[in-house]
Amino acid sequence: MSSLIADGQDLVKVETEWVASVRKFLMGMLAGDEQAKQKLEQLLETFGLSLDVVTAATFEETIRSQVHTDRMVEAAYERRNAAYAELERRRARKANGATAPSDRDETMH
């Protein structure tokens, strides 16, 4: 969250110590440590935050890059499928003994 926390109307720089604690508890929580989750929730509560609020803020900051990445993956997937379809068409023509003019041109060069 850009290392800033809303404190009323003002934005306060997050102390490095606090960030290290959040990371430690977050890693523990992700590893399944219920105690780490509780400590993280307590720590966030001191700033009037919750895991849901932090998750939503993080998602808001990263949604554009996620959408962009998703579009790039989809485009690559479509290009791959088109290449496979073209390969299958060429294999089918070759198996039938027919050669399209474009195939002959490519083999002659």
Secondary structure by P-SEA (a helix, b strand, c coil): cccccccccccccccaaaaaaaaaaaaaaaaccaaaaaaaaaaaaaacccaaaaaaaaaaacaaaaaaaaaaaaaaaaaaaaaaaaaaaaaaaaaaccccaaaaaaaac
